[in-house]
Amino acid sequence: MKEIGCPICSSPLTVRTAKGRKSNKPFIMLVCPVDGRHFRGFITDQNYLKRVLNELNNNNYKDLGREGG
């Protein structure tokens, strides 16, 4: 897996799942582990998200932040 660095401090971004406040829909969040104010990005495409989550479930990953795959 390739790492994406924070544009401010160059730390590898953390990837995790989250839910929209109003829609309650799932999305993927990329956030700086040093300071969440440095960078926060969201992937909200539901078709892409379903494919990613299905692949993670098939590989027995607990969450997106887990190293490995």
N, CA, C, O and CB atoms as a CASP TS submission, in Angstrom:
PFRMAT TS
TARGET T0000
AUTHOR 0000-0000-0000
METHOD Language model
MODEL 1
PARENT N/A
ATOM      1  N   MET     1       0.847  -1.174   0.000  1.00  0.00           N
ATOM      2  CA  MET     1       0.000   0.000   0.000  1.00  0.00           C
ATOM      3  C   MET     1       0.894   1.239   0.000  1.00  0.00           C
ATOM      4  O   MET     1       1.867   1.310   0.750  1.00  0.00           O
ATOM      5  CB  MET     1      -0.964  -0.003   1.223  1.00  0.00           C
ATOM      6  N   LYS     2       0.562   2.196  -0.832  1.00  0.00           N
ATOM      7  CA  LYS     2       1.319   3.440  -0.887  1.00  0.00           C
ATOM      8  C   LYS     2       0.849   4.365   0.221  1.00  0.00           C
ATOM      9  O   LYS     2      -0.310   4.337   0.635  1.00  0.00           O
ATOM     10  CB  LYS     2       1.170   4.119  -2.267  1.00  0.00           C
ATOM     11  N   GLU     3       1.774   5.183   0.688  1.00  0.00           N
ATOM     12  CA  GLU     3       1.434   6.150   1.722  1.00  0.00           C
ATOM     13  C   GLU     3       1.275   7.526   1.099  1.00  0.00           C
ATOM     14  O   GLU     3       1.997   7.892   0.171  1.00  0.00           O
ATOM     15  CB  GLU     3       2.506   6.175   2.830  1.00  0.00           C
ATOM     16  N   ILE     4       0.328   8.277   1.620  1.00  0.00           N
ATOM     17  CA  ILE     4       0.109   9.653   1.205  1.00  0.00           C
ATOM     18  C   ILE     4       0.503  10.523   2.380  1.00  0.00           C
ATOM     19  O   ILE     4      -0.010  10.346   3.485  1.00  0.00           O
ATOM     20  CB  ILE     4      -1.382   9.908   0.762  1.00  0.00           C
ATOM     21  N   GLY     5       1.407  11.459   2.155  1.00  0.00           N
ATOM     22  CA  GLY     5       1.885  12.318   3.231  1.00  0.00           C
ATOM     23  C   GLY     5       1.037  13.563   3.404  1.00  0.00           C
ATOM     24  O   GLY     5       0.451  14.083   2.455  1.00  0.00           O
ATOM     25  N   CYS     6       0.992  14.022   4.636  1.00  0.00           N
ATOM     26  CA  CYS     6       0.318  15.281   4.956  1.00  0.00           C
ATOM     27  C   CYS     6       1.040  16.412   4.222  1.00  0.00           C
ATOM     28  O   CYS     6       2.269  16.463   4.250  1.00  0.00           O
ATOM     29  CB  CYS     6       0.295  15.539   6.509  1.00  0.00           C
ATOM     30  N   PRO     7       0.314  17.315   3.569  1.00  0.00           N
ATOM     31  CA  PRO     7       0.970  18.412   2.859  1.00  0.00           C
ATOM     32  C   PRO     7       1.659  19.415   3.787  1.00  0.00           C
ATOM     33  O   PRO     7       2.479  20.209   3.324  1.00  0.00           O
ATOM     34  CB  PRO     7      -0.038  19.132   2.011  1.00  0.00           C
ATOM     35  N   ILE     8       1.345  19.395   5.086  1.00  0.00           N
ATOM     36  CA  ILE     8       1.951  20.328   6.035  1.00  0.00           C
ATOM     37  C   ILE     8       3.180  19.734   6.710  1.00  0.00           C
ATOM     38  O   ILE     8       4.235  20.368   6.740  1.00  0.00           O
ATOM     39  CB  ILE     8       0.935  20.739   7.086  1.00  0.00           C
ATOM     40  N   CYS     9       3.053  18.496   7.265  1.00  0.00           N
ATOM     41  CA  CYS     9       4.141  17.924   8.069  1.00  0.00           C
ATOM     42  C   CYS     9       4.745  16.652   7.478  1.00  0.00           C
ATOM     43  O   CYS     9       5.706  16.118   8.031  1.00  0.00           O
ATOM     44  CB  CYS     9       3.640  17.629   9.450  1.00  0.00           C
ATOM     45  N   SER    10       4.206  16.162   6.374  1.00  0.00           N
ATOM     46  CA  SER    10       4.694  14.976   5.660  1.00  0.00           C
ATOM     47  C   SER    10       4.473  13.651   6.385  1.00  0.00           C
ATOM     48  O   SER    10       4.955  12.620   5.914  1.00  0.00           O
ATOM     49  CB  SER    10       6.144  15.134   5.394  1.00  0.00           C
ATOM     50  N   SER    11       3.770  13.640   7.502  1.00  0.00           N
ATOM     51  CA  SER    11       3.445  12.378   8.176  1.00  0.00           C
ATOM     52  C   SER    11       2.469  11.596   7.309  1.00  0.00           C
ATOM     53  O   SER    11       1.617  12.197   6.655  1.00  0.00           O
ATOM     54  CB  SER    11       2.843  12.633   9.597  1.00  0.00           C
ATOM     55  N   PRO    12       2.572  10.262   7.285  1.00  0.00           N
ATOM     56  CA  PRO    12       1.617   9.471   6.498  1.00  0.00           C
ATOM     57  C   PRO    12       0.193   9.664   7.031  1.00  0.00           C
ATOM     58  O   PRO    12      -0.042   9.566   8.236  1.00  0.00           O
ATOM     59  CB  PRO    12       2.001   7.968   6.526  1.00  0.00           C
ATOM     60  N   LEU    13      -0.748   9.938   6.133  1.00  0.00           N
ATOM     61  CA  LEU    13      -2.136  10.159   6.547  1.00  0.00           C
ATOM     62  C   LEU    13      -2.755   8.866   7.054  1.00  0.00           C
ATOM     63  O   LEU    13      -2.455   7.780   6.559  1.00  0.00           O
ATOM     64  CB  LEU    13      -2.968  10.722   5.382  1.00  0.00           C
ATOM     65  N   THR    14      -3.617   9.003   8.042  1.00  0.00           N
ATOM     66  CA  THR    14      -4.383   7.888   8.575  1.00  0.00           C
ATOM     67  C   THR    14      -5.663   7.767   7.758  1.00  0.00           C
ATOM     68  O   THR    14      -6.281   8.771   7.403  1.00  0.00           O
ATOM     69  CB  THR    14      -4.694   8.082  10.097  1.00  0.00           C
ATOM     70  N   VAL    15      -6.056   6.532   7.464  1.00  0.00           N
ATOM     71  CA  VAL    15      -7.274   6.277   6.702  1.00  0.00           C
ATOM     72  C   VAL    15      -8.247   5.547   7.614  1.00  0.00           C
ATOM     73  O   VAL    15      -7.903   4.540   8.233  1.00  0.00           O
ATOM     74  CB  VAL    15      -6.981   5.446   5.402  1.00  0.00           C
ATOM     75  N   ARG    16      -9.480   6.075   7.691  1.00  0.00           N
ATOM     76  CA  ARG    16     -10.495   5.419   8.529  1.00  0.00           C
ATOM     77  C   ARG    16     -11.883   5.640   7.962  1.00  0.00           C
ATOM     78  O   ARG    16     -12.092   6.487   7.093  1.00  0.00           O
ATOM     79  CB  ARG    16     -10.429   5.941   9.973  1.00  0.00           C
ATOM     80  N   THR    17     -12.818   4.871   8.465  1.00  0.00           N
ATOM     81  CA  THR    17     -14.203   5.045   8.035  1.00  0.00           C
ATOM     82  C   THR    17     -14.900   6.020   8.976  1.00  0.00           C
ATOM     83  O   THR    17     -14.510   6.178  10.133  1.00  0.00           O
ATOM     84  CB  THR    17     -14.952   3.681   7.998  1.00  0.00           C
ATOM     85  N   ALA    18     -15.933   6.665   8.460  1.00  0.00           N
ATOM     86  CA  ALA    18     -16.721   7.595   9.262  1.00  0.00           C
ATOM     87  C   ALA    18     -18.117   7.647   8.656  1.00  0.00           C
ATOM     88  O   ALA    18     -18.377   7.046   7.614  1.00  0.00           O
ATOM     89  CB  ALA    18     -16.062   9.024   9.313  1.00  0.00           C
ATOM     90  N   LYS    19     -19.013   8.374   9.322  1.00  0.00           N
ATOM     91  CA  LYS    19     -20.383   8.545   8.833  1.00  0.00           C
ATOM     92  C   LYS    19     -20.696  10.025   8.746  1.00  0.00           C
ATOM     93  O   LYS    19     -20.217  10.827   9.548  1.00  0.00           O
ATOM     94  CB  LYS    19     -21.405   7.821   9.753  1.00  0.00           C
ATOM     95  N   GLY    20     -21.515  10.376   7.750  1.00  0.00           N
ATOM     96  CA  GLY    20     -21.969  11.752   7.619  1.00  0.00           C
ATOM     97  C   GLY    20     -22.872  12.138   8.779  1.00  0.00           C
ATOM     98  O   GLY    20     -23.656  11.320   9.261  1.00  0.00           O
ATOM     99  N   ARG    21     -22.764  13.367   9.222  1.00  0.00           N
ATOM    100  CA  ARG    21     -23.586  13.818  10.352  1.00  0.00           C
ATOM    101  C   ARG    21     -25.076  13.799  10.031  1.00  0.00           C
ATOM    102  O   ARG    21     -25.881  13.286  10.809  1.00  0.00           O
ATOM    103  CB  ARG    21     -23.175  15.220  10.766  1.00  0.00           C
ATOM    104  N   LYS    22     -25.433  14.356   8.887  1.00  0.00           N
ATOM    105  CA  LYS    22     -26.855  14.433   8.529  1.00  0.00           C
ATOM    106  C   LYS    22     -27.318  13.209   7.755  1.00  0.00           C
ATOM    107  O   LYS    22     -28.376  12.650   8.044  1.00  0.00           O
ATOM    108  CB  LYS    22     -27.122  15.682   7.709  1.00  0.00           C
ATOM    109  N   SER    23     -26.520  12.788   6.764  1.00  0.00           N
ATOM    110  CA  SER    23     -26.950  11.689   5.898  1.00  0.00           C
ATOM    111  C   SER    23     -26.760  10.328   6.545  1.00  0.00           C
ATOM    112  O   SER    23     -27.437   9.367   6.177  1.00  0.00           O
ATOM    113  CB  SER    23     -26.196  11.735   4.593  1.00  0.00           C
ATOM    114  N   ASN    24     -25.858  10.236   7.494  1.00  0.00           N
ATOM    115  CA  ASN    24     -25.503   8.978   8.152  1.00  0.00           C
ATOM    116  C   ASN    24     -24.892   7.966   7.172  1.00  0.00           C
ATOM    117  O   ASN    24     -24.785   6.781   7.486  1.00  0.00           O
ATOM    118  CB  ASN    24     -26.739   8.373   8.817  1.00  0.00           C
ATOM    119  N   LYS    25     -24.491   8.442   5.979  1.00  0.00           N
ATOM    120  CA  LYS    25     -23.863   7.571   4.989  1.00  0.00           C
ATOM    121  C   LYS    25     -22.392   7.380   5.351  1.00  0.00           C
ATOM    122  O   LYS    25     -21.758   8.290   5.887  1.00  0.00           O
ATOM    123  CB  LYS    25     -24.009   8.161   3.552  1.00  0.00           C
ATOM    124  N   PRO    26     -21.853   6.203   5.060  1.00  0.00           N
ATOM    125  CA  PRO    26     -20.434   5.969   5.343  1.00  0.00           C
ATOM    126  C   PRO    26     -19.553   6.681   4.328  1.00  0.00           C
ATOM    127  O   PRO    26     -19.966   6.912   3.191  1.00  0.00           O
ATOM    128  CB  PRO    26     -20.125   4.465   5.344  1.00  0.00           C
ATOM    129  N   PHE    27     -18.332   7.030   4.743  1.00  0.00           N
ATOM    130  CA  PHE    27     -17.341   7.561   3.831  1.00  0.00           C
ATOM    131  C   PHE    27     -15.957   7.224   4.357  1.00  0.00           C
ATOM    132  O   PHE    27     -15.807   6.778   5.494  1.00  0.00           O
ATOM    133  CB  PHE    27     -17.511   9.084   3.651  1.00  0.00           C
ATOM    134  N   ILE    28     -14.954   7.437   3.531  1.00  0.00           N
ATOM    135  CA  ILE    28     -13.568   7.194   3.915  1.00  0.00           C
ATOM    136  C   ILE    28     -12.946   8.546   4.223  1.00  0.00           C
ATOM    137  O   ILE    28     -13.078   9.491   3.446  1.00  0.00           O
ATOM    138  CB  ILE    28     -12.772   6.435   2.788  1.00  0.00           C
ATOM    139  N   MET    29     -12.269   8.631   5.357  1.00  0.00           N
ATOM    140  CA  MET    29     -11.643   9.876   5.766  1.00  0.00           C
ATOM    141  C   MET    29     -10.137   9.692   5.808  1.00  0.00           C
ATOM    142  O   MET    29      -9.640   8.715   6.368  1.00  0.00           O
ATOM    143  CB  MET    29     -12.177  10.340   7.136  1.00  0.00           C
ATOM    144  N   LEU    30      -9.409  10.632   5.214  1.00  0.00           N
ATOM    145  CA  LEU    30      -7.953  10.694   5.324  1.00  0.00           C
ATOM    146  C   LEU    30      -7.652  11.867   6.239  1.00  0.00           C
ATOM    147  O   LEU    30      -8.146  12.972   6.013  1.00  0.00           O
ATOM    148  CB  LEU    30      -7.246  10.851   3.908  1.00  0.00           C
ATOM    149  N   VAL    31      -6.841  11.638   7.277  1.00  0.00           N
ATOM    150  CA  VAL    31      -6.581  12.696   8.257  1.00  0.00           C
ATOM    151  C   VAL    31      -5.126  12.638   8.710  1.00  0.00           C
ATOM    152  O   VAL    31      -4.534  11.561   8.784  1.00  0.00           O
ATOM    153  CB  VAL    31      -7.534  12.565   9.474  1.00  0.00           C
ATOM    154  N   CYS    32      -4.557  13.798   9.012  1.00  0.00           N
ATOM    155  CA  CYS    32      -3.194  13.868   9.528  1.00  0.00           C
ATOM    156  C   CYS    32      -3.182  13.358  10.969  1.00  0.00           C
ATOM    157  O   CYS    32      -3.944  13.855  11.798  1.00  0.00           O
ATOM    158  CB  CYS    32      -2.639  15.323   9.447  1.00  0.00           C
ATOM    159  N   PRO    33      -2.325  12.368  11.287  1.00  0.00           N
ATOM    160  CA  PRO    33      -2.289  11.838  12.650  1.00  0.00           C
ATOM    161  C   PRO    33      -1.620  12.785  13.650  1.00  0.00           C
ATOM    162  O   PRO    33      -1.837  12.666  14.856  1.00  0.00           O
ATOM    163  CB  PRO    33      -1.569  10.513  12.657  1.00  0.00           C
ATOM    164  N   VAL    34      -0.816  13.713  13.160  1.00  0.00           N
ATOM    165  CA  VAL    34      -0.129  14.663  14.043  1.00  0.00           C
ATOM    166  C   VAL    34      -1.100  15.742  14.512  1.00  0.00           C
ATOM    167  O   VAL    34      -1.161  16.062  15.698  1.00  0.00           O
ATOM    168  CB  VAL    34       1.080  15.307  13.322  1.00  0.00           C
ATOM    169  N   ASP    35      -1.852  16.294  13.571  1.00  0.00           N
ATOM    170  CA  ASP    35      -2.815  17.342  13.887  1.00  0.00           C
ATOM    171  C   ASP    35      -3.904  17.310  12.823  1.00  0.00           C
ATOM    172  O   ASP    35      -3.645  17.630  11.663  1.00  0.00           O
ATOM    173  CB  ASP    35      -2.129  18.753  13.959  1.00  0.00           C
ATOM    174  N   GLY    36      -5.092  16.936  13.195  1.00  0.00           N
ATOM    175  CA  GLY    36      -6.205  16.808  12.269  1.00  0.00           C
ATOM    176  C   GLY    36      -6.549  18.088  11.528  1.00  0.00           C
ATOM    177  O   GLY    36      -7.265  18.056  10.527  1.00  0.00           O
ATOM    178  N   ARG    37      -6.039  19.224  12.019  1.00  0.00           N
ATOM    179  CA  ARG    37      -6.291  20.491  11.328  1.00  0.00           C
ATOM    180  C   ARG    37      -5.384  20.662  10.116  1.00  0.00           C
ATOM    181  O   ARG    37      -5.674  21.469   9.233  1.00  0.00           O
ATOM    182  CB  ARG    37      -6.099  21.663  12.285  1.00  0.00           C
ATOM    183  N   HIS    38      -4.274  19.900  10.065  1.00  0.00           N
ATOM    184  CA  HIS    38      -3.368  19.985   8.918  1.00  0.00           C
ATOM    185  C   HIS    38      -4.075  19.556   7.648  1.00  0.00           C
ATOM    186  O   HIS    38      -4.048  20.260   6.639  1.00  0.00           O
ATOM    187  CB  HIS    38      -2.121  19.122   9.146  1.00  0.00           C
ATOM    188  N   PHE    39      -4.707  18.395   7.705  1.00  0.00           N
ATOM    189  CA  PHE    39      -5.370  17.876   6.517  1.00  0.00           C
ATOM    190  C   PHE    39      -6.485  16.922   6.911  1.00  0.00           C
ATOM    191  O   PHE    39      -6.309  16.057   7.768  1.00  0.00           O
ATOM    192  CB  PHE    39      -4.363  17.173   5.597  1.00  0.00           C
ATOM    193  N   ARG    40      -7.630  17.094   6.275  1.00  0.00           N
ATOM    194  CA  ARG    40      -8.742  16.143   6.361  1.00  0.00           C
ATOM    195  C   ARG    40      -9.346  16.057   4.963  1.00  0.00           C
ATOM    196  O   ARG    40      -9.739  17.067   4.381  1.00  0.00           O
ATOM    197  CB  ARG    40      -9.827  16.585   7.444  1.00  0.00           C
ATOM    198  N   GLY    41      -9.413  14.853   4.441  1.00  0.00           N
ATOM    199  CA  GLY    41     -10.004  14.635   3.130  1.00  0.00           C
ATOM    200  C   GLY    41     -11.036  13.537   3.223  1.00  0.00           C
ATOM    201  O   GLY    41     -10.920  12.637   4.056  1.00  0.00           O
ATOM    202  N   PHE    42     -12.044  13.604   2.374  1.00  0.00           N
ATOM    203  CA  PHE    42     -13.145  12.653   2.438  1.00  0.00           C
ATOM    204  C   PHE    42     -13.431  12.066   1.071  1.00  0.00           C
ATOM    205  O   PHE    42     -13.472  12.790   0.076  1.00  0.00           O
ATOM    206  CB  PHE    42     -14.395  13.318   2.995  1.00  0.00           C
ATOM    207  N   ILE    43     -13.630  10.753   1.017  1.00  0.00           N
ATOM    208  CA  ILE    43     -14.063  10.069  -0.191  1.00  0.00           C
ATOM    209  C   ILE    43     -15.505   9.650   0.062  1.00  0.00           C
ATOM    210  O   ILE    43     -15.787   8.852   0.955  1.00  0.00           O
ATOM    211  CB  ILE    43     -13.133   8.829  -0.545  1.00  0.00           C
ATOM    212  N   THR    44     -16.413  10.202  -0.742  1.00  0.00           N
ATOM    213  CA  THR    44     -17.837   9.983  -0.490  1.00  0.00           C
ATOM    214  C   THR    44     -18.538   9.201  -1.587  1.00  0.00           C
ATOM    215  O   THR    44     -19.730   8.921  -1.461  1.00  0.00           O
ATOM    216  CB  THR    44     -18.521  11.294  -0.313  1.00  0.00           C
ATOM    217  N   ASP    45     -17.846   8.838  -2.656  1.00  0.00           N
ATOM    218  CA  ASP    45     -18.459   8.090  -3.758  1.00  0.00           C
ATOM    219  C   ASP    45     -18.930   6.739  -3.229  1.00  0.00           C
ATOM    220  O   ASP    45     -18.113   5.882  -2.891  1.00  0.00           O
ATOM    221  CB  ASP    45     -17.455   7.904  -4.946  1.00  0.00           C
ATOM    222  N   GLN    46     -20.249   6.548  -3.157  1.00  0.00           N
ATOM    223  CA  GLN    46     -20.817   5.359  -2.518  1.00  0.00           C
ATOM    224  C   GLN    46     -20.498   4.065  -3.270  1.00  0.00           C
ATOM    225  O   GLN    46     -20.327   3.026  -2.634  1.00  0.00           O
ATOM    226  CB  GLN    46     -22.314   5.512  -2.397  1.00  0.00           C
ATOM    227  N   ASN    47     -20.414   4.096  -4.596  1.00  0.00           N
ATOM    228  CA  ASN    47     -20.060   2.891  -5.351  1.00  0.00           C
ATOM    229  C   ASN    47     -18.622   2.466  -5.050  1.00  0.00           C
ATOM    230  O   ASN    47     -18.351   1.286  -4.828  1.00  0.00           O
ATOM    231  CB  ASN    47     -20.238   3.130  -6.864  1.00  0.00           C
ATOM    232  N   TYR    48     -17.706   3.430  -5.044  1.00  0.00           N
ATOM    233  CA  TYR    48     -16.309   3.141  -4.724  1.00  0.00           C
ATOM    234  C   TYR    48     -16.202   2.633  -3.285  1.00  0.00           C
ATOM    235  O   TYR    48     -15.496   1.664  -3.004  1.00  0.00           O
ATOM    236  CB  TYR    48     -15.426   4.402  -4.924  1.00  0.00           C
ATOM    237  N   LEU    49     -16.902   3.292  -2.399  1.00  0.00           N
ATOM    238  CA  LEU    49     -16.862   2.927  -0.986  1.00  0.00           C
ATOM    239  C   LEU    49     -17.350   1.500  -0.759  1.00  0.00           C
ATOM    240  O   LEU    49     -16.751   0.764   0.026  1.00  0.00           O
ATOM    241  CB  LEU    49     -17.703   3.898  -0.169  1.00  0.00           C
ATOM    242  N   LYS    50     -18.417   1.101  -1.425  1.00  0.00           N
ATOM    243  CA  LYS    50     -18.923  -0.269  -1.294  1.00  0.00           C
ATOM    244  C   LYS    50     -17.881  -1.282  -1.743  1.00  0.00           C
ATOM    245  O   LYS    50     -17.695  -2.314  -1.099  1.00  0.00           O
ATOM    246  CB  LYS    50     -20.210  -0.447  -2.107  1.00  0.00           C
ATOM    247  N   ARG    51     -17.191  -0.984  -2.865  1.00  0.00           N
ATOM    248  CA  ARG    51     -16.151  -1.904  -3.353  1.00  0.00           C
ATOM    249  C   ARG    51     -15.010  -2.023  -2.350  1.00  0.00           C
ATOM    250  O   ARG    51     -14.528  -3.125  -2.088  1.00  0.00           O
ATOM    251  CB  ARG    51     -15.607  -1.430  -4.710  1.00  0.00           C
ATOM    252  N   VAL    52     -14.578  -0.901  -1.790  1.00  0.00           N
ATOM    253  CA  VAL    52     -13.478  -0.917  -0.819  1.00  0.00           C
ATOM    254  C   VAL    52     -13.882  -1.687   0.431  1.00  0.00           C
ATOM    255  O   VAL    52     -13.123  -2.526   0.915  1.00  0.00           O
ATOM    256  CB  VAL    52     -13.060   0.519  -0.446  1.00  0.00           C
ATOM    257  N   LEU    53     -15.065  -1.409   0.952  1.00  0.00           N
ATOM    258  CA  LEU    53     -15.510  -2.085   2.175  1.00  0.00           C
ATOM    259  C   LEU    53     -15.706  -3.579   1.949  1.00  0.00           C
ATOM    260  O   LEU    53     -15.390  -4.379   2.828  1.00  0.00           O
ATOM    261  CB  LEU    53     -16.810  -1.462   2.682  1.00  0.00           C
ATOM    262  N   ASN    54     -16.224  -3.969   0.782  1.00  0.00           N
ATOM    263  CA  ASN    54     -16.363  -5.393   0.472  1.00  0.00           C
ATOM    264  C   ASN    54     -15.009  -6.072   0.416  1.00  0.00           C
ATOM    265  O   ASN    54     -14.850  -7.184   0.919  1.00  0.00           O
ATOM    266  CB  ASN    54     -17.099  -5.586  -0.854  1.00  0.00           C
ATOM    267  N   GLU    55     -14.033  -5.416  -0.190  1.00  0.00           N
ATOM    268  CA  GLU    55     -12.695  -5.990  -0.260  1.00  0.00           C
ATOM    269  C   GLU    55     -12.083  -6.125   1.131  1.00  0.00           C
ATOM    270  O   GLU    55     -11.442  -7.131   1.437  1.00  0.00           O
ATOM    271  CB  GLU    55     -11.795  -5.133  -1.150  1.00  0.00           C
ATOM    272  N   LEU    56     -12.282  -5.116   1.967  1.00  0.00           N
ATOM    273  CA  LEU    56     -11.767  -5.185   3.336  1.00  0.00           C
ATOM    274  C   LEU    56     -12.435  -6.308   4.116  1.00  0.00           C
ATOM    275  O   LEU    56     -11.771  -7.032   4.858  1.00  0.00           O
ATOM    276  CB  LEU    56     -11.978  -3.851   4.055  1.00  0.00           C
ATOM    277  N   ASN    57     -13.751  -6.457   3.951  1.00  0.00           N
ATOM    278  CA  ASN    57     -14.469  -7.536   4.640  1.00  0.00           C
ATOM    279  C   ASN    57     -13.985  -8.902   4.168  1.00  0.00           C
ATOM    280  O   ASN    57     -13.858  -9.829   4.968  1.00  0.00           O
ATOM    281  CB  ASN    57     -15.983  -7.408   4.411  1.00  0.00           C
ATOM    282  N   ASN    58     -13.716  -9.025   2.874  1.00  0.00           N
ATOM    283  CA  ASN    58     -13.221 -10.290   2.329  1.00  0.00           C
ATOM    284  C   ASN    58     -11.827 -10.626   2.852  1.00  0.00           C
ATOM    285  O   ASN    58     -11.459 -11.798   2.936  1.00  0.00           O
ATOM    286  CB  ASN    58     -13.203 -10.233   0.807  1.00  0.00           C
ATOM    287  N   ASN    59     -11.059  -9.608   3.199  1.00  0.00           N
ATOM    288  CA  ASN    59      -9.705  -9.814   3.712  1.00  0.00           C
ATOM    289  C   ASN    59      -9.643  -9.772   5.234  1.00  0.00           C
ATOM    290  O   ASN    59      -8.555  -9.775   5.809  1.00  0.00           O
ATOM    291  CB  ASN    59      -8.774  -8.772   3.140  1.00  0.00           C
ATOM    292  N   ASN    60     -10.804  -9.733   5.893  1.00  0.00           N
ATOM    293  CA  ASN    60     -10.914  -9.752   7.359  1.00  0.00           C
ATOM    294  C   ASN    60     -10.239  -8.561   8.037  1.00  0.00           C
ATOM    295  O   ASN    60      -9.681  -8.705   9.125  1.00  0.00           O
ATOM    296  CB  ASN    60     -10.316 -11.028   7.894  1.00  0.00           C
ATOM    297  N   TYR    61     -10.285  -7.384   7.402  1.00  0.00           N
ATOM    298  CA  TYR    61      -9.760  -6.187   8.041  1.00  0.00           C
ATOM    299  C   TYR    61     -10.816  -5.640   8.985  1.00  0.00           C
ATOM    300  O   TYR    61     -12.006  -5.637   8.669  1.00  0.00           O
ATOM    301  CB  TYR    61      -9.346  -5.121   6.988  1.00  0.00           C
ATOM    302  N   LYS    62     -10.369  -5.174  10.154  1.00  0.00           N
ATOM    303  CA  LYS    62     -11.298  -4.589  11.121  1.00  0.00           C
ATOM    304  C   LYS    62     -11.648  -3.157  10.740  1.00  0.00           C
ATOM    305  O   LYS    62     -12.789  -2.729  10.918  1.00  0.00           O
ATOM    306  CB  LYS    62     -10.699  -4.627  12.531  1.00  0.00           C
ATOM    307  N   ASP    63     -10.669  -2.406  10.214  1.00  0.00           N
ATOM    308  CA  ASP    63     -10.923  -1.030   9.809  1.00  0.00           C
ATOM    309  C   ASP    63      -9.898  -0.612   8.754  1.00  0.00           C
ATOM    310  O   ASP    63      -8.963  -1.360   8.470  1.00  0.00           O
ATOM    311  CB  ASP    63     -10.875  -0.077  11.032  1.00  0.00           C
ATOM    312  N   LEU    64     -10.064   0.548   8.186  1.00  0.00           N
ATOM    313  CA  LEU    64      -9.187   0.995   7.117  1.00  0.00           C
ATOM    314  C   LEU    64      -7.813   1.397   7.613  1.00  0.00           C
ATOM    315  O   LEU    64      -6.871   1.438   6.822  1.00  0.00           O
ATOM    316  CB  LEU    64      -9.811   2.142   6.394  1.00  0.00           C
ATOM    317  N   GLY    65      -7.663   1.693   8.890  1.00  0.00           N
ATOM    318  CA  GLY    65      -6.386   2.116   9.420  1.00  0.00           C
ATOM    319  C   GLY    65      -5.389   0.982   9.626  1.00  0.00           C
ATOM    320  O   GLY    65      -4.221   1.226   9.928  1.00  0.00           O
ATOM    321  N   ARG    66      -5.843  -0.248   9.465  1.00  0.00           N
ATOM    322  CA  ARG    66      -4.967  -1.386   9.690  1.00  0.00           C
ATOM    323  C   ARG    66      -3.921  -1.506   8.589  1.00  0.00           C
ATOM    324  O   ARG    66      -4.241  -1.394   7.405  1.00  0.00           O
ATOM    325  CB  ARG    66      -5.782  -2.665   9.780  1.00  0.00           C
ATOM    326  N   GLU    67      -2.666  -1.735   8.983  1.00  0.00           N
ATOM    327  CA  GLU    67      -1.593  -1.901   7.996  1.00  0.00           C
ATOM    328  C   GLU    67      -1.684  -3.271   7.369  1.00  0.00           C
ATOM    329  O   GLU    67      -2.221  -4.212   7.954  1.00  0.00           O
ATOM    330  CB  GLU    67      -0.207  -1.700   8.641  1.00  0.00           C
ATOM    331  N   GLY    68      -1.155  -3.363   6.183  1.00  0.00           N
ATOM    332  CA  GLY    68      -1.167  -4.660   5.519  1.00  0.00           C
ATOM    333  C   GLY    68      -1.739  -4.546   4.146  1.00  0.00           C
ATOM    334  O   GLY    68      -1.084  -3.741   3.484  1.00  0.00           O
ATOM    335  N   GLY    69      -2.599  -5.001   3.581  1.00  0.00           N
ATOM    336  CA  GLY    69      -3.150  -4.973   2.285  1.00  0.00           C
ATOM    337  C   GLY    69      -2.983  -3.803   1.482  1.00  0.00           C
ATOM    338  O   GLY    69      -3.458  -3.760   0.347  1.00  0.00           O
TER
END
